[in-house]
């Protein structure tokens, strides 16, 4: 079985605070302005869904699992790992 992950980067180039929300649990991580996160997921069609909003002057990116779970990394660290231990 192939254990490789697909990944993509989200850059916060908005000059606004950015919150990443791990759904459906609503765990939050604040991405500093001019920084980025990396999302890793299984390489399947429709693996995750992204919902992007601006709420009260803040960019909010909600990540929903669809056909795969996912991890979010900032500076090489899984930012939501502590919630799943």
Gaussian input, Z-matrix of N, CA and C with variables (Angstrom, degrees):
# hf/3-21g

backbone

0 1
 N
 C     1     B1
 C     2     B2     1     A1
 N     3     B3     2     A2     1     D1
 C     4     B4     3     A3     2     D2
 C     5     B5     4     A4     3     D3
 N     6     B6     5     A5     4     D4
 C     7     B7     6     A6     5     D5
 C     8     B8     7     A7     6     D6
 N     9     B9     8     A8     7     D7
 C    10    B10     9     A9     8     D8
 C    11    B11    10    A10     9     D9
 N    12    B12    11    A11    10    D10
 C    13    B13    12    A12    11    D11
 C    14    B14    13    A13    12    D12
 N    15    B15    14    A14    13    D13
 C    16    B16    15    A15    14    D14
 C    17    B17    16    A16    15    D15
 N    18    B18    17    A17    16    D16
 C    19    B19    18    A18    17    D17
 C    20    B20    19    A19    18    D18
 N    21    B21    20    A20    19    D19
 C    22    B22    21    A21    20    D20
 C    23    B23    22    A22    21    D21
 N    24    B24    23    A23    22    D22
 C    25    B25    24    A24    23    D23
 C    26    B26    25    A25    24    D24
 N    27    B27    26    A26    25    D25
 C    28    B28    27    A27    26    D26
 C    29    B29    28    A28    27    D27
 N    30    B30    29    A29    28    D28
 C    31    B31    30    A30    29    D29
 C    32    B32    31    A31    30    D30
 N    33    B33    32    A32    31    D31
 C    34    B34    33    A33    32    D32
 C    35    B35    34    A34    33    D33
 N    36    B36    35    A35    34    D34
 C    37    B37    36    A36    35    D35
 C    38    B38    37    A37    36    D36
 N    39    B39    38    A38    37    D37
 C    40    B40    39    A39    38    D38
 C    41    B41    40    A40    39    D39
 N    42    B42    41    A41    40    D40
 C    43    B43    42    A42    41    D41
 C    44    B44    43    A43    42    D42
 N    45    B45    44    A44    43    D43
 C    46    B46    45    A45    44    D44
 C    47    B47    46    A46    45    D45
 N    48    B48    47    A47    46    D46
 C    49    B49    48    A48    47    D47
 C    50    B50    49    A49    48    D48
 N    51    B51    50    A50    49    D49
 C    52    B52    51    A51    50    D50
 C    53    B53    52    A52    51    D51
 N    54    B54    53    A53    52    D52
 C    55    B55    54    A54    53    D53
 C    56    B56    55    A55    54    D54
 N    57    B57    56    A56    55    D55
 C    58    B58    57    A57    56    D56
 C    59    B59    58    A58    57    D57
 N    60    B60    59    A59    58    D58
 C    61    B61    60    A60    59    D59
 C    62    B62    61    A61    60    D60
 N    63    B63    62    A62    61    D61
 C    64    B64    63    A63    62    D62
 C    65    B65    64    A64    63    D63
 N    66    B66    65    A65    64    D64
 C    67    B67    66    A66    65    D65
 C    68    B68    67    A67    66    D66
 N    69    B69    68    A68    67    D67
 C    70    B70    69    A69    68    D68
 C    71    B71    70    A70    69    D69
 N    72    B72    71    A71    70    D70
 C    73    B73    72    A72    71    D71
 C    74    B74    73    A73    72    D72
 N    75    B75    74    A74    73    D73
 C    76    B76    75    A75    74    D74
 C    77    B77    76    A76    75    D75
 N    78    B78    77    A77    76    D76
 C    79    B79    78    A78    77    D77
 C    80    B80    79    A79    78    D78
 N    81    B81    80    A80    79    D79
 C    82    B82    81    A81    80    D80
 C    83    B83    82    A82    81    D81
 N    84    B84    83    A83    82    D82
 C    85    B85    84    A84    83    D83
 C    86    B86    85    A85    84    D84
 N    87    B87    86    A86    85    D85
 C    88    B88    87    A87    86    D86
 C    89    B89    88    A88    87    D87
 N    90    B90    89    A89    88    D88
 C    91    B91    90    A90    89    D89
 C    92    B92    91    A91    90    D90
 N    93    B93    92    A92    91    D91
 C    94    B94    93    A93    92    D92
 C    95    B95    94    A94    93    D93
 N    96    B96    95    A95    94    D94
 C    97    B97    96    A96    95    D95
 C    98    B98    97    A97    96    D96
 N    99    B99    98    A98    97    D97
 C   100   B100    99    A99    98    D98
 C   101   B101   100   A100    99    D99
 N   102   B102   101   A101   100   D100
 C   103   B103   102   A102   101   D101
 C   104   B104   103   A103   102   D102
 N   105   B105   104   A104   103   D103
 C   106   B106   105   A105   104   D104
 C   107   B107   106   A106   105   D105
 N   108   B108   107   A107   106   D106
 C   109   B109   108   A108   107   D107
 C   110   B110   109   A109   108   D108
 N   111   B111   110   A110   109   D109
 C   112   B112   111   A111   110   D110
 C   113   B113   112   A112   111   D111
 N   114   B114   113   A113   112   D112
 C   115   B115   114   A114   113   D113
 C   116   B116   115   A115   114   D114
 N   117   B117   116   A116   115   D115
 C   118   B118   117   A117   116   D116
 C   119   B119   118   A118   117   D117
 N   120   B120   119   A119   118   D118
 C   121   B121   120   A120   119   D119
 C   122   B122   121   A121   120   D120
 N   123   B123   122   A122   121   D121
 C   124   B124   123   A123   122   D122
 C   125   B125   124   A124   123   D123
 N   126   B126   125   A125   124   D124
 C   127   B127   126   A126   125   D125
 C   128   B128   127   A127   126   D126
 N   129   B129   128   A128   127   D127
 C   130   B130   129   A129   128   D128
 C   131   B131   130   A130   129   D129
 N   132   B132   131   A131   130   D130
 C   133   B133   132   A132   131   D131
 C   134   B134   133   A133   132   D132
 N   135   B135   134   A134   133   D133
 C   136   B136   135   A135   134   D134
 C   137   B137   136   A136   135   D135
 N   138   B138   137   A137   136   D136
 C   139   B139   138   A138   137   D137
 C   140   B140   139   A139   138   D138
 N   141   B141   140   A140   139   D139
 C   142   B142   141   A141   140   D140
 C   143   B143   142   A142   141   D141
 N   144   B144   143   A143   142   D142
 C   145   B145   144   A144   143   D143
 C   146   B146   145   A145   144   D144
 N   147   B147   146   A146   145   D145
 C   148   B148   147   A147   146   D146
 C   149   B149   148   A148   147   D147
 N   150   B150   149   A149   148   D148
 C   151   B151   150   A150   149   D149
 C   152   B152   151   A151   150   D150
 N   153   B153   152   A152   151   D151
 C   154   B154   153   A153   152   D152
 C   155   B155   154   A154   153   D153
 N   156   B156   155   A155   154   D154
 C   157   B157   156   A156   155   D155
 C   158   B158   157   A157   156   D156
 N   159   B159   158   A158   157   D157
 C   160   B160   159   A159   158   D158
 C   161   B161   160   A160   159   D159
 N   162   B162   161   A161   160   D160
 C   163   B163   162   A162   161   D161
 C   164   B164   163   A163   162   D162
 N   165   B165   164   A164   163   D163
 C   166   B166   165   A165   164   D164
 C   167   B167   166   A166   165   D165
 N   168   B168   167   A167   166   D166
 C   169   B169   168   A168   167   D167
 C   170   B170   169   A169   168   D168
 N   171   B171   170   A170   169   D169
 C   172   B172   171   A171   170   D170
 C   173   B173   172   A172   171   D171
 N   174   B174   173   A173   172   D172
 C   175   B175   174   A174   173   D173
 C   176   B176   175   A175   174   D174
 N   177   B177   176   A176   175   D175
 C   178   B178   177   A177   176   D176
 C   179   B179   178   A178   177   D177
 N   180   B180   179   A179   178   D178
 C   181   B181   180   A180   179   D179
 C   182   B182   181   A181   180   D180
 N   183   B183   182   A182   181   D181
 C   184   B184   183   A183   182   D182
 C   185   B185   184   A184   183   D183
 N   186   B186   185   A185   184   D184
 C   187   B187   186   A186   185   D185
 C   188   B188   187   A187   186   D186
 N   189   B189   188   A188   187   D187
 C   190   B190   189   A189   188   D188
 C   191   B191   190   A190   189   D189
 N   192   B192   191   A191   190   D190
 C   193   B193   192   A192   191   D191
 C   194   B194   193   A193   192   D192
 N   195   B195   194   A194   193   D193
 C   196   B196   195   A195   194   D194
 C   197   B197   196   A196   195   D195
 N   198   B198   197   A197   196   D196
 C   199   B199   198   A198   197   D197
 C   200   B200   199   A199   198   D198
 N   201   B201   200   A200   199   D199
 C   202   B202   201   A201   200   D200
 C   203   B203   202   A202   201   D201
 N   204   B204   203   A203   202   D202
 C   205   B205   204   A204   203   D203
 C   206   B206   205   A205   204   D204
 N   207   B207   206   A206   205   D205
 C   208   B208   207   A207   206   D206
 C   209   B209   208   A208   207   D207
 N   210   B210   209   A209   208   D208
 C   211   B211   210   A210   209   D209
 C   212   B212   211   A211   210   D210
 N   213   B213   212   A212   211   D211
 C   214   B214   213   A213   212   D212
 C   215   B215   214   A214   213   D213
 N   216   B216   215   A215   214   D214
 C   217   B217   216   A216   215   D215
 C   218   B218   217   A217   216   D216
 N   219   B219   218   A218   217   D217
 C   220   B220   219   A219   218   D218
 C   221   B221   220   A220   219   D219
 N   222   B222   221   A221   220   D220
 C   223   B223   222   A222   221   D221
 C   224   B224   223   A223   222   D222
 N   225   B225   224   A224   223   D223
 C   226   B226   225   A225   224   D224
 C   227   B227   226   A226   225   D225
 N   228   B228   227   A227   226   D226
 C   229   B229   228   A228   227   D227
 C   230   B230   229   A229   228   D228
 N   231   B231   230   A230   229   D229
 C   232   B232   231   A231   230   D230
 C   233   B233   232   A232   231   D231
 N   234   B234   233   A233   232   D232
 C   235   B235   234   A234   233   D233
 C   236   B236   235   A235   234   D234
 N   237   B237   236   A236   235   D235
 C   238   B238   237   A237   236   D236
 C   239   B239   238   A238   237   D237
 N   240   B240   239   A239   238   D238
 C   241   B241   240   A240   239   D239
 C   242   B242   241   A241   240   D240
 N   243   B243   242   A242   241   D241
 C   244   B244   243   A243   242   D242
 C   245   B245   244   A244   243   D243
 N   246   B246   245   A245   244   D244
 C   247   B247   246   A246   245   D245
 C   248   B248   247   A247   246   D246
 N   249   B249   248   A248   247   D247
 C   250   B250   249   A249   248   D248
 C   251   B251   250   A250   249   D249
 N   252   B252   251   A251   250   D250
 C   253   B253   252   A252   251   D251
 C   254   B254   253   A253   252   D252

   B1=1.4632
   B2=1.5284
   B3=1.3174
   B4=1.4555
   B5=1.5300
   B6=1.3409
   B7=1.4657
   B8=1.5233
   B9=1.3338
   B10=1.4659
   B11=1.5262
   B12=1.3170
   B13=1.4630
   B14=1.5185
   B15=1.3125
   B16=1.4592
   B17=1.5279
   B18=1.3231
   B19=1.4609
   B20=1.5226
   B21=1.3254
   B22=1.4529
   B23=1.5176
   B24=1.3131
   B25=1.4638
   B26=1.5219
   B27=1.3242
   B28=1.4641
   B29=1.5232
   B30=1.3273
   B31=1.4657
   B32=1.5253
   B33=1.3225
   B34=1.4575
   B35=1.5238
   B36=1.3181
   B37=1.4577
   B38=1.5264
   B39=1.3265
   B40=1.4558
   B41=1.5194
   B42=1.3313
   B43=1.4629
   B44=1.5197
   B45=1.3330
   B46=1.4612
   B47=1.5213
   B48=1.3300
   B49=1.4571
   B50=1.5365
   B51=1.3312
   B52=1.4620
   B53=1.5248
   B54=1.3128
   B55=1.4499
   B56=1.5157
   B57=1.3324
   B58=1.4605
   B59=1.5203
   B60=1.3330
   B61=1.4618
   B62=1.5161
   B63=1.3376
   B64=1.4621
   B65=1.5212
   B66=1.3218
   B67=1.4581
   B68=1.5249
   B69=1.2792
   B70=1.4656
   B71=1.5248
   B72=1.3456
   B73=1.4602
   B74=1.5295
   B75=1.3287
   B76=1.4669
   B77=1.5237
   B78=1.3475
   B79=1.4668
   B80=1.5181
   B81=1.3389
   B82=1.4628
   B83=1.5160
   B84=1.3334
   B85=1.4564
   B86=1.5247
   B87=1.3301
   B88=1.4556
   B89=1.5317
   B90=1.3268
   B91=1.4683
   B92=1.5286
   B93=1.3215
   B94=1.4635
   B95=1.5332
   B96=1.3214
   B97=1.4682
   B98=1.5264
   B99=1.3242
   B100=1.4673
   B101=1.5255
   B102=1.3248
   B103=1.4592
   B104=1.5176
   B105=1.3411
   B106=1.4558
   B107=1.5224
   B108=1.3276
   B109=1.4556
   B110=1.5192
   B111=1.3189
   B112=1.4624
   B113=1.5218
   B114=1.3207
   B115=1.4613
   B116=1.5224
   B117=1.3411
   B118=1.4599
   B119=1.5148
   B120=1.3401
   B121=1.4532
   B122=1.5232
   B123=1.3140
   B124=1.4537
   B125=1.5280
   B126=1.3325
   B127=1.4703
   B128=1.5305
   B129=1.3328
   B130=1.4649
   B131=1.5231
   B132=1.3071
   B133=1.4633
   B134=1.5223
   B135=1.3272
   B136=1.4686
   B137=1.5224
   B138=1.3272
   B139=1.4629
   B140=1.5286
   B141=1.3386
   B142=1.4642
   B143=1.5232
   B144=1.3198
   B145=1.4632
   B146=1.5216
   B147=1.3392
   B148=1.4581
   B149=1.5197
   B150=1.3202
   B151=1.4631
   B152=1.5149
   B153=1.3314
   B154=1.4622
   B155=1.5224
   B156=1.3313
   B157=1.4621
   B158=1.5211
   B159=1.3160
   B160=1.4581
   B161=1.5177
   B162=1.3431
   B163=1.4596
   B164=1.5247
   B165=1.3257
   B166=1.4706
   B167=1.5217
   B168=1.3281
   B169=1.4524
   B170=1.5108
   B171=1.3222
   B172=1.4639
   B173=1.5229
   B174=1.3430
   B175=1.4510
   B176=1.5225
   B177=1.3275
   B178=1.4596
   B179=1.5220
   B180=1.3407
   B181=1.4551
   B182=1.5238
   B183=1.3247
   B184=1.4608
   B185=1.5171
   B186=1.3316
   B187=1.4621
   B188=1.5239
   B189=1.3258
   B190=1.4646
   B191=1.5191
   B192=1.3451
   B193=1.4584
   B194=1.5212
   B195=1.3039
   B196=1.4666
   B197=1.5268
   B198=1.3193
   B199=1.4612
   B200=1.5252
   B201=1.3259
   B202=1.4593
   B203=1.5231
   B204=1.3221
   B205=1.4561
   B206=1.5273
   B207=1.3199
   B208=1.4553
   B209=1.5210
   B210=1.3235
   B211=1.4572
   B212=1.5201
   B213=1.3320
   B214=1.4603
   B215=1.5266
   B216=1.3362
   B217=1.4649
   B218=1.5259
   B219=1.3312
   B220=1.4589
   B221=1.5198
   B222=1.3204
   B223=1.4675
   B224=1.5314
   B225=1.3341
   B226=1.4599
   B227=1.5190
   B228=1.3268
   B229=1.4650
   B230=1.5195
   B231=1.3366
   B232=1.4631
   B233=1.5265
   B234=1.3270
   B235=1.4635
   B236=1.5264
   B237=1.3309
   B238=1.4567
   B239=1.5253
   B240=1.3183
   B241=1.4576
   B242=1.5346
   B243=1.3248
   B244=1.4706
   B245=1.5247
   B246=1.3229
   B247=1.4737
   B248=1.5274
   B249=1.3280
   B250=1.4573
   B251=1.5168
   B252=1.3316
   B253=1.4686
   B254=1.5013
   A1=108.59
   A2=117.51
   A3=123.52
   A4=109.71
   A5=117.19
   A6=122.55
   A7=112.50
   A8=117.56
   A9=120.63
   A10=110.27
   A11=115.39
   A12=121.66
   A13=109.36
   A14=115.62
   A15=121.41
   A16=106.35
   A17=116.57
   A18=118.34
   A19=110.54
   A20=114.51
   A21=121.32
   A22=108.29
   A23=115.13
   A24=122.20
   A25=109.91
   A26=115.57
   A27=122.09
   A28=106.52
   A29=116.18
   A30=122.46
   A31=109.58
   A32=116.52
   A33=120.25
   A34=108.71
   A35=116.21
   A36=123.01
   A37=111.42
   A38=117.19
   A39=121.43
   A40=113.80
   A41=117.98
   A42=122.34
   A43=111.90
   A44=116.09
   A45=123.40
   A46=108.30
   A47=117.20
   A48=117.83
   A49=108.97
   A50=117.24
   A51=121.19
   A52=109.12
   A53=115.59
   A54=121.84
   A55=108.86
   A56=115.95
   A57=121.86
   A58=106.25
   A59=117.01
   A60=121.23
   A61=108.88
   A62=116.05
   A63=122.71
   A64=106.72
   A65=116.21
   A66=121.17
   A67=109.74
   A68=119.47
   A69=128.21
   A70=114.08
   A71=118.13
   A72=121.21
   A73=114.00
   A74=117.64
   A75=123.70
   A76=113.41
   A77=117.95
   A78=120.43
   A79=107.11
   A80=117.85
   A81=121.82
   A82=111.96
   A83=114.91
   A84=122.25
   A85=107.96
   A86=116.70
   A87=122.01
   A88=109.86
   A89=116.65
   A90=122.16
   A91=107.52
   A92=117.45
   A93=119.09
   A94=111.81
   A95=116.19
   A96=121.89
   A97=108.52
   A98=116.35
   A99=124.48
   A100=113.26
   A101=117.33
   A102=122.45
   A103=108.46
   A104=115.77
   A105=120.48
   A106=111.01
   A107=114.58
   A108=122.42
   A109=107.69
   A110=115.55
   A111=121.84
   A112=107.39
   A113=116.21
   A114=122.08
   A115=107.43
   A116=116.15
   A117=121.35
   A118=108.85
   A119=114.95
   A120=121.10
   A121=109.02
   A122=116.91
   A123=120.34
   A124=109.07
   A125=117.48
   A126=120.70
   A127=112.14
   A128=115.53
   A129=121.45
   A130=108.28
   A131=116.85
   A132=120.15
   A133=109.73
   A134=115.72
   A135=121.64
   A136=112.50
   A137=117.29
   A138=120.21
   A139=112.25
   A140=117.63
   A141=121.77
   A142=109.25
   A143=114.83
   A144=121.86
   A145=108.31
   A146=116.29
   A147=121.63
   A148=109.13
   A149=116.20
   A150=121.96
   A151=105.93
   A152=117.15
   A153=121.62
   A154=109.10
   A155=115.68
   A156=122.25
   A157=109.50
   A158=116.20
   A159=122.16
   A160=105.34
   A161=114.89
   A162=121.26
   A163=108.15
   A164=115.97
   A165=122.21
   A166=111.37
   A167=116.90
   A168=122.12
   A169=115.11
   A170=117.40
   A171=121.79
   A172=108.80
   A173=116.65
   A174=121.11
   A175=108.27
   A176=116.56
   A177=121.89
   A178=108.64
   A179=116.07
   A180=122.36
   A181=107.15
   A182=116.18
   A183=121.42
   A184=108.39
   A185=116.11
   A186=121.29
   A187=107.90
   A188=114.96
   A189=121.87
   A190=109.98
   A191=118.17
   A192=119.07
   A193=108.93
   A194=116.63
   A195=119.95
   A196=108.29
   A197=115.65
   A198=119.87
   A199=112.07
   A200=116.77
   A201=120.65
   A202=109.62
   A203=115.83
   A204=119.80
   A205=107.74
   A206=116.96
   A207=120.80
   A208=109.55
   A209=115.42
   A210=122.86
   A211=108.03
   A212=116.06
   A213=122.70
   A214=107.68
   A215=116.25
   A216=121.63
   A217=110.94
   A218=114.75
   A219=122.87
   A220=106.30
   A221=116.48
   A222=121.87
   A223=111.76
   A224=116.43
   A225=121.94
   A226=115.65
   A227=118.01
   A228=121.78
   A229=111.20
   A230=116.34
   A231=122.11
   A232=107.77
   A233=117.48
   A234=121.38
   A235=113.76
   A236=117.98
   A237=120.48
   A238=113.03
   A239=117.58
   A240=121.84
   A241=112.04
   A242=116.84
   A243=120.85
   A244=112.34
   A245=117.17
   A246=120.09
   A247=112.50
   A248=117.22
   A249=120.45
   A250=113.25
   A251=118.15
   A252=121.14
   A253=111.94
   D1=135.91
   D2=-177.98
   D3=-78.22
   D4=121.67
   D5=-179.11
   D6=-99.14
   D7=4.56
   D8=-179.58
   D9=-63.10
   D10=148.30
   D11=177.37
   D12=-112.16
   D13=147.90
   D14=169.99
   D15=-90.73
   D16=148.94
   D17=179.73
   D18=-142.25
   D19=156.60
   D20=172.54
   D21=-149.34
   D22=159.61
   D23=-176.32
   D24=-110.01
   D25=140.39
   D26=171.31
   D27=-115.80
   D28=117.38
   D29=178.73
   D30=-96.74
   D31=134.59
   D32=174.79
   D33=-92.84
   D34=83.09
   D35=177.29
   D36=-104.33
   D37=23.37
   D38=-173.56
   D39=-87.75
   D40=-11.87
   D41=-171.30
   D42=61.59
   D43=21.33
   D44=174.43
   D45=-125.80
   D46=154.71
   D47=171.13
   D48=-58.59
   D49=146.81
   D50=178.30
   D51=-128.83
   D52=131.16
   D53=176.69
   D54=-113.28
   D55=131.53
   D56=172.25
   D57=-100.49
   D58=128.08
   D59=-178.53
   D60=-114.08
   D61=121.63
   D62=176.64
   D63=-84.62
   D64=109.92
   D65=-178.02
   D66=-99.62
   D67=154.15
   D68=5.08
   D69=-87.93
   D70=4.75
   D71=-174.59
   D72=-76.61
   D73=-17.27
   D74=-179.36
   D75=69.47
   D76=25.70
   D77=172.86
   D78=-69.83
   D79=141.42
   D80=-176.51
   D81=-121.88
   D82=147.12
   D83=172.87
   D84=-137.57
   D85=130.56
   D86=179.65
   D87=-90.28
   D88=122.25
   D89=177.13
   D90=-94.29
   D91=118.80
   D92=178.87
   D93=-61.61
   D94=151.20
   D95=176.52
   D96=-56.72
   D97=140.08
   D98=-179.89
   D99=67.24
   D100=22.85
   D101=175.83
   D102=-120.84
   D103=175.41
   D104=-176.74
   D105=-141.86
   D106=159.37
   D107=171.57
   D108=-123.10
   D109=160.66
   D110=175.22
   D111=-120.05
   D112=130.26
   D113=177.28
   D114=-105.26
   D115=129.32
   D116=177.56
   D117=-119.27
   D118=135.73
   D119=-177.59
   D120=-147.84
   D121=169.29
   D122=175.35
   D123=-69.40
   D124=143.09
   D125=-177.62
   D126=-81.86
   D127=73.48
   D128=177.75
   D129=-125.96
   D130=156.12
   D131=176.37
   D132=-61.17
   D133=140.73
   D134=178.00
   D135=55.47
   D136=41.94
   D137=-175.70
   D138=-65.94
   D139=-43.44
   D140=179.23
   D141=-140.42
   D142=165.06
   D143=173.73
   D144=-121.96
   D145=139.57
   D146=175.71
   D147=-110.17
   D148=135.06
   D149=173.20
   D150=-121.06
   D151=123.23
   D152=-176.03
   D153=-118.82
   D154=126.76
   D155=-179.22
   D156=-134.65
   D157=163.53
   D158=165.52
   D159=-116.34
   D160=117.11
   D161=-175.99
   D162=-125.13
   D163=118.71
   D164=179.38
   D165=50.85
   D166=45.02
   D167=176.04
   D168=76.88
   D169=13.07
   D170=-179.58
   D171=-123.83
   D172=135.55
   D173=173.89
   D174=-77.13
   D175=129.45
   D176=-179.72
   D177=-123.56
   D178=121.93
   D179=177.64
   D180=-112.72
   D181=111.33
   D182=176.71
   D183=-96.85
   D184=129.89
   D185=-179.70
   D186=-111.49
   D187=120.80
   D188=-179.41
   D189=-111.74
   D190=130.33
   D191=173.07
   D192=-70.39
   D193=138.75
   D194=176.96
   D195=-116.22
   D196=-63.99
   D197=177.49
   D198=-120.68
   D199=9.11
   D200=-178.67
   D201=-158.01
   D202=145.96
   D203=169.49
   D204=-77.27
   D205=170.98
   D206=-175.03
   D207=-150.38
   D208=164.92
   D209=174.57
   D210=-128.94
   D211=151.23
   D212=179.21
   D213=-121.45
   D214=127.06
   D215=-176.47
   D216=-117.69
   D217=137.41
   D218=173.22
   D219=-128.81
   D220=123.84
   D221=-176.37
   D222=52.03
   D223=37.85
   D224=176.91
   D225=81.57
   D226=-0.43
   D227=-179.11
   D228=-107.99
   D229=137.26
   D230=176.67
   D231=-72.63
   D232=110.86
   D233=-171.85
   D234=-74.74
   D235=-17.90
   D236=-179.71
   D237=-108.62
   D238=1.53
   D239=-176.88
   D240=-56.58
   D241=-38.71
   D242=-176.65
   D243=-60.95
   D244=-25.29
   D245=-179.33
   D246=-80.11
   D247=-15.23
   D248=-174.87
   D249=-110.38
   D250=6.28
   D251=179.02
   D252=-78.76

